[in-house]
Amino acid sequence: MEAYSFDLRQRVLAAYDEGKKTGQVAKQFKVCKAWARRVKQRRRELGITTPLPRNAGRKPKLDPAARARLREFIEAHPDATLEEIRRELKLEVSIGCLWTTLDRMGLRFKKSPSAPASSRIARTRASGVRRGTRS
């Protein structure tokens, strides 16, 4: 949603300066009463008539330098766990934050198997035998 134009804001404030009430101003310019009231309030309290700046969201907890170190570490140690990454790079962020950062950076890492597959694991069904059938 776009902010109302600067020209409209000026006209609304001029109407207030002429002594009109909020309901009259809102009806005249086809805006909601709350918005008209806020425009007047911002001018009075903050001294501004322009829209308030929009936040682009939170600043990332990991700055570009930390992200570069993270990328290098992942390339060198693709099988490191998130906890190992955090500990080795001395990052003071949560595991969830680290995971989100890696995801947004497009970094994927695959764990290498820590041990060979167990020889004790066997198939549970004998080949050719179906459960629940009678001969």
C-alpha positions as CSV (number, residue, x, y, z in Angstrom):
1,M,0.0,0.0,0.0
2,E,1.4,3.4,-1.0
3,A,1.5,6.4,1.2
4,Y,-0.9,9.3,0.5
5,S,0.7,12.1,-1.6
6,F,2.5,15.0,-0.1
7,D,0.0,17.3,-1.8
8,L,-3.0,15.6,-0.1
9,R,-1.3,15.9,3.2
10,Q,-0.7,19.6,2.7
11,R,-4.4,20.1,1.7
12,V,-5.6,18.2,4.8
13,L,-3.4,20.3,7.0
14,A,-4.6,23.5,5.3
15,A,-8.2,22.5,6.0
16,Y,-7.3,21.9,9.7
17,D,-5.6,25.3,9.7
18,E,-8.9,26.9,8.5
19,G,-10.6,25.5,11.6
20,K,-12.4,22.5,10.1
21,K,-13.0,19.5,12.3
22,T,-11.6,16.0,11.7
23,G,-14.9,14.6,10.4
24,Q,-15.3,17.4,7.9
25,V,-11.7,17.1,6.7
26,A,-12.0,13.3,6.3
27,K,-15.3,13.6,4.4
28,Q,-13.9,16.5,2.1
29,F,-10.8,14.6,1.1
30,K,-12.3,11.0,1.3
31,V,-9.8,9.7,3.8
32,C,-10.4,8.0,7.1
33,K,-10.7,10.1,10.3
34,A,-7.8,8.3,12.0
35,W,-5.4,9.1,9.1
36,A,-6.3,12.7,9.0
37,R,-5.9,12.9,12.8
38,R,-2.5,11.3,12.6
39,V,-1.3,13.7,10.0
40,K,-2.2,16.6,12.2
41,Q,-0.7,14.9,15.3
42,R,2.6,14.2,13.5
43,R,2.9,17.8,12.5
44,R,2.2,19.0,16.0
45,E,4.4,16.4,17.9
46,L,7.2,15.6,15.4
47,G,7.1,18.6,13.1
48,I,6.9,16.5,10.0
49,T,4.3,16.3,7.3
50,T,5.9,13.6,5.2
51,P,5.1,9.9,5.7
52,L,7.1,8.1,8.3
53,P,9.9,6.0,6.9
54,R,9.1,2.4,6.5
55,N,11.4,-0.1,8.1
56,A,12.9,-2.7,5.8
57,G,12.8,-5.2,8.6
58,R,15.4,-6.1,11.2
59,K,19.0,-5.6,10.5
60,P,20.7,-9.0,10.1
61,K,22.5,-10.2,13.2
62,L,25.4,-11.4,11.1
63,D,27.2,-8.6,9.2
64,P,28.7,-9.1,5.8
65,A,32.1,-9.9,7.3
66,A,30.6,-12.7,9.4
67,R,28.7,-14.0,6.5
68,A,31.9,-14.2,4.4
69,R,33.6,-16.1,7.2
70,L,30.5,-18.4,7.4
71,R,30.7,-19.1,3.7
72,E,34.4,-19.9,3.8
73,F,33.9,-22.2,6.9
74,I,31.0,-24.1,5.2
75,E,33.1,-24.6,2.0
76,A,36.0,-26.0,4.2
77,H,33.8,-28.1,6.5
78,P,30.6,-29.1,4.8
79,D,29.8,-31.7,7.4
80,A,30.0,-29.4,10.4
81,T,26.9,-29.2,12.6
82,L,25.2,-25.9,13.3
83,E,26.5,-26.0,16.8
84,E,30.1,-26.6,15.6
85,I,29.8,-23.8,13.1
86,R,28.6,-21.5,15.8
87,R,31.3,-22.5,18.3
88,E,34.2,-22.4,15.8
89,L,33.3,-19.0,14.4
90,K,32.4,-17.7,17.9
91,L,29.0,-16.5,16.6
92,E,26.6,-15.2,19.3
93,V,23.4,-16.1,17.5
94,S,20.9,-18.9,18.1
95,I,20.9,-22.1,16.1
96,G,17.7,-21.0,14.4
97,C,19.2,-17.7,13.4
98,L,22.2,-19.5,12.0
99,W,20.0,-21.9,10.1
100,T,17.9,-19.1,8.6
101,T,21.0,-17.2,7.6
102,L,22.5,-20.2,5.8
103,D,19.2,-20.8,4.1
104,R,18.9,-17.2,2.9
105,M,22.5,-17.3,1.7
106,G,21.7,-20.4,-0.3
107,L,24.3,-22.5,1.5
108,R,23.5,-26.1,1.7
109,F,25.7,-28.6,3.6
110,K,25.4,-32.3,3.6
111,K,26.5,-34.4,6.5
112,S,29.0,-37.2,5.8
113,P,28.2,-40.5,7.4
114,S,29.9,-40.8,10.7
115,A,30.2,-44.6,10.6
116,P,29.6,-47.4,8.1
117,A,26.1,-48.9,8.1
118,S,25.5,-51.5,10.7
119,S,25.8,-55.2,9.6
120,R,23.1,-56.1,12.2
121,I,20.4,-54.3,10.2
122,A,18.6,-56.9,8.1
123,R,15.4,-56.9,6.1
124,T,12.3,-57.6,8.1
125,R,10.5,-59.7,5.5
126,A,11.8,-62.7,3.7
127,S,11.6,-62.3,0.0
128,G,8.6,-63.8,-1.6
129,V,6.7,-64.2,1.7
130,R,3.7,-61.9,2.2
131,R,2.4,-61.1,5.6
132,G,-1.1,-62.1,6.5
133,T,-1.6,-64.6,3.8
134,R,-2.3,-68.3,4.4
135,S,-0.9,-71.1,2.3
